[in-house]
Amino acid sequence: MKRHEFPIMPDAVDLLIAGVAFMVVFYYWFNIAGVVLPILFILFTLYFFRNPNRVYEGHEEDVIAPADGFIQFLEDVEEEKYIKGPAVKISIFMNVFNVHVNRAPIDAVVDFIEYKPGKFLPAFKGHASHINERNYIGIRSKKDPHLMILVVQITGFIARRIVCWVKPGKELSRGERFGMIKFGSCVEVYLPKGSEISVKLGQKVRGGQTILGRLKI
């Protein structure tokens, strides 16, 4: 079974094993009542690491959300890391109850990856994207290599680990999983200036399904 076909993320297996061991110890020490906490831990682990299949059928110019959550920032910026010019930043905040799998917003080729260590401020603060631990993923459209999108995985106060299993040269299909951020944080998408934007502030989005905008191809 391929990585992107798991109903839960593979990372959950180790935590589940720890939870079962935790439950056995609690049962031995505290009898039946002590089993409740480990059971809740196991159930939350299964829930947090859920990995639902999402299918999107639409226009090839559409850019879909790379993560579940809600739009917390939407603004015009100068993007100097990858696009190197005017862009539109769409910031998606994920809480601990959202699906945390990250998905490719378009059919693309991974062109650029850069990891930056940093702090762990709450991800809903505007300056967190500049000083928190983060991972930049630059992708080029398969349809038009001149079109570039930057996706940024950002840790938060609770989130302490970024997972990204793709490397430069990897081809991604729209909606394909490329990583996750554990226990709540933020994903930013930078679209080229002039792209049509389809979302608004405060809107809830679903990774792999909600249309963020449309590229001008």
Secondary structure, DSSP 8 states (H G I E B T S, - for coil): --GGG-SB-TTHHHHHHHHHHHHHHHHHHHTGGGGHHHHHHHHHHHHHTB-------S-TTEEE-SSSEEEEEEEEEEETTTT-EEEEEEEEEE-TTS--EEE-SSSEEEEEEEEE--B---TTSTTHHHHB-EEEEEEEESS-TT-EEEEEEE--SS--EEEE---TT-EE-TT-EEEEEETSEEEEEEEETT-EE---TT-EE-TTTSEEEE---
